[in-house]
């Protein structure tokens, strides 16, 4: 699913939930400029997915049309297909990466990150009967998926065979923090995206 489709789905979902949402609120949710949000809304109106009304005069309200509901359903299905394909791809790459290591059975792995990719990594490890000893993250939390969470500088005290970096946005930073904390670079695995 392309970025435009994701933004259309987010806008249609938000407008279905709250037709009185302001453009500023929508821009914040999309993570784009206010002017760009205005252009997106006008494009959705031109395509017949939303109707823009001003009731009262100074308040704008957005209503999904039957075409808009159909488009939202189509985009939701497309997003689910994309997500499942992404999950299968990530799981396959993780399995390939870990099974190529000698003595995969009985391995203990710590996972860097506590986002969606880390959740996928955790599930893949469980499928392969590899122990997840915990998560490494800079956030303040005690557990994630019922496992302990530690900061990168305190991981040296853990018993692990590998550390899997499953935070795609901060992989280089995590790798350097881990190495500075005493983790040998050859024990650090990075899960990346296929190009």
C-alpha positions as CSV (number, residue, x, y, z in Angstrom):
1,X,0.0,0.0,0.0
2,X,1.4,3.4,-1.0
3,X,1.7,6.4,1.2
4,X,-1.2,8.1,-0.5
5,X,-3.5,5.2,0.2
6,X,-2.5,5.1,3.8
7,X,-3.2,8.8,4.2
8,X,-6.6,8.5,2.4
9,X,-7.5,5.6,4.7
10,X,-6.5,7.6,7.8
11,X,-8.5,10.6,6.7
12,X,-11.6,8.6,5.8
13,X,-11.4,6.8,9.1
14,X,-11.0,10.0,11.1
15,X,-13.8,11.7,9.2
16,X,-16.1,8.7,9.7
17,X,-15.3,8.8,13.4
18,X,-15.6,12.6,13.7
19,X,-17.0,14.6,10.8
20,X,-16.4,17.8,12.8
21,X,-12.6,17.3,13.1
22,X,-10.6,20.4,12.3
23,X,-8.0,20.5,9.5
24,X,-5.4,21.2,12.2
25,X,-6.3,18.0,14.1
26,X,-6.3,16.0,10.8
27,X,-2.9,17.5,9.9
28,X,-1.5,16.5,13.2
29,X,-2.8,12.9,12.9
30,X,-1.3,12.7,9.4
31,X,1.9,14.3,10.3
32,X,1.8,16.8,7.4
33,X,1.4,20.5,7.0
34,X,-2.1,22.1,7.3
35,X,-2.0,23.3,3.7
36,X,-1.3,19.7,2.5
37,X,-4.2,18.4,4.6
38,X,-6.5,20.9,2.9
39,X,-5.4,19.7,-0.5
40,X,-6.0,16.0,0.5
41,X,-9.5,16.9,1.7
42,X,-10.3,18.8,-1.5
43,X,-9.1,15.8,-3.5
44,X,-11.3,13.4,-1.5
45,X,-14.2,15.8,-2.2
46,X,-13.4,15.9,-5.9
47,X,-13.4,12.1,-6.1
48,X,-16.8,12.1,-4.4
49,X,-15.6,10.3,-1.2
50,X,-16.6,13.1,1.2
51,X,-19.0,16.0,1.2
52,X,-18.0,19.3,2.8
53,X,-20.7,21.3,4.4
54,X,-20.7,24.5,6.5
55,X,-23.3,24.4,9.2
56,X,-23.2,26.8,11.0
57,X,-21.5,29.3,8.6
58,X,-18.1,29.3,10.4
59,X,-17.9,25.5,11.1
60,X,-17.0,23.0,8.5
61,X,-18.3,19.4,8.7
62,X,-17.2,16.4,6.6
63,X,-19.5,13.6,5.7
64,X,-18.5,10.4,4.0
65,X,-20.6,9.6,1.0
66,X,-21.6,6.0,0.0
67,X,-18.5,6.1,-2.4
68,X,-16.4,7.2,0.6
69,X,-17.5,4.3,2.7
70,X,-16.8,1.9,-0.2
71,X,-13.3,3.4,-0.7
72,X,-12.6,3.2,3.1
73,X,-13.6,-0.5,3.0
74,X,-11.4,-1.1,-0.1
75,X,-8.4,0.7,1.5
76,X,-8.9,-1.2,4.8
77,X,-8.8,-4.5,3.0
78,X,-5.7,-3.4,1.0
79,X,-4.0,-2.3,4.2
80,X,-4.8,-5.6,5.9
81,X,-3.3,-7.5,2.9
82,X,-0.2,-5.2,3.0
83,X,0.2,-5.8,6.8
84,X,-0.1,-9.5,6.5
85,X,2.5,-9.6,3.6
86,X,4.8,-7.4,5.7
87,X,4.4,-9.7,8.7
88,X,5.2,-12.8,6.6
89,X,8.2,-11.1,5.0
90,X,9.6,-10.0,8.4
91,X,9.0,-13.4,10.0
92,X,10.6,-15.1,7.0
93,X,13.7,-12.9,7.2
94,X,14.0,-13.3,10.9
95,X,13.8,-17.1,10.6
96,X,16.4,-17.1,7.8
97,X,18.7,-14.9,9.9
98,X,18.4,-17.0,13.0
99,X,18.4,-20.4,11.5
100,X,21.6,-19.7,9.6
101,X,23.4,-19.3,13.0
102,X,24.9,-22.4,14.5
103,X,23.1,-24.0,17.4
104,X,19.8,-22.0,17.0
105,X,18.1,-24.4,19.4
106,X,18.5,-23.1,23.0
107,X,19.5,-19.7,21.9
108,X,18.6,-16.8,24.2
109,X,17.9,-13.5,22.4
110,X,17.3,-10.0,23.7
111,X,15.3,-7.7,21.4
112,X,16.0,-4.0,20.9
113,X,12.9,-1.9,20.6
114,X,9.3,-2.2,21.8
115,X,7.4,-1.3,18.6
116,X,5.5,-3.4,16.1
117,X,8.6,-4.8,14.5
118,X,9.8,-6.0,18.0
119,X,6.4,-7.7,18.5
120,X,6.8,-9.5,15.2
121,X,10.3,-10.5,16.1
122,X,9.0,-11.8,19.5
123,X,6.4,-13.9,17.8
124,X,8.9,-15.3,15.3
125,X,11.3,-16.3,18.1
126,X,8.5,-18.1,19.9
127,X,7.6,-20.0,16.8
128,X,11.3,-21.1,16.5
129,X,11.4,-22.1,20.2
130,X,14.1,-19.4,20.9
131,X,13.9,-17.7,24.3
132,X,13.4,-14.0,24.4
133,X,15.2,-12.9,27.6
134,X,13.8,-9.4,27.4
135,X,13.6,-6.1,25.5
136,X,16.1,-3.3,25.3
137,X,14.5,0.2,25.0
138,X,15.0,3.7,26.1
139,X,11.4,4.1,27.3
140,X,10.4,4.0,30.9
141,X,8.5,0.7,31.4
142,X,9.1,-2.5,33.4
143,X,7.7,-5.1,31.0
144,X,6.7,-5.6,27.4
145,X,4.9,-8.7,26.2
146,X,5.5,-10.1,29.8
147,X,9.3,-9.8,29.4
148,X,11.6,-7.4,31.3
149,X,12.7,-4.1,29.7
150,X,16.1,-2.6,30.2
151,X,18.0,0.4,28.9
152,X,20.9,-0.4,26.5
153,X,23.6,0.5,29.1
154,X,22.3,-2.2,31.5
155,X,22.1,-5.2,29.2
156,X,25.6,-6.4,29.9
157,X,24.3,-8.2,33.1
158,X,21.8,-10.2,31.1
159,X,22.4,-13.8,29.9
160,X,21.9,-13.8,26.1
161,X,23.5,-15.3,23.0
162,X,22.4,-12.6,20.6
163,X,20.8,-9.2,20.6
164,X,18.3,-8.5,17.8
165,X,17.8,-4.9,16.8
166,X,14.1,-4.7,15.8
167,X,13.8,-0.9,15.7
168,X,14.4,0.1,12.1
169,X,14.5,3.8,12.8
170,X,17.2,3.7,15.5
171,X,19.2,0.6,14.5
172,X,22.6,2.4,14.2
173,X,22.1,4.2,17.5
174,X,21.2,1.0,19.3
175,X,24.2,-0.9,17.8
176,X,26.6,1.8,19.1
177,X,25.0,1.9,22.5
178,X,25.2,-1.9,22.8
179,X,28.8,-2.1,21.7
180,X,29.7,0.7,24.2
181,X,27.9,-1.4,26.9
182,X,30.1,-4.3,26.2
183,X,28.1,-6.4,23.8
184,X,30.4,-7.9,21.1
185,X,29.5,-6.5,17.7
186,X,29.3,-10.1,16.3
187,X,26.4,-10.8,18.7
188,X,24.3,-7.9,17.4
189,X,21.8,-8.8,14.6
190,X,20.0,-6.1,12.7
191,X,16.6,-6.8,11.2
192,X,16.3,-4.5,8.2
193,X,13.8,-4.0,5.3
194,X,14.2,-5.7,2.0
195,X,14.7,-3.3,-0.8
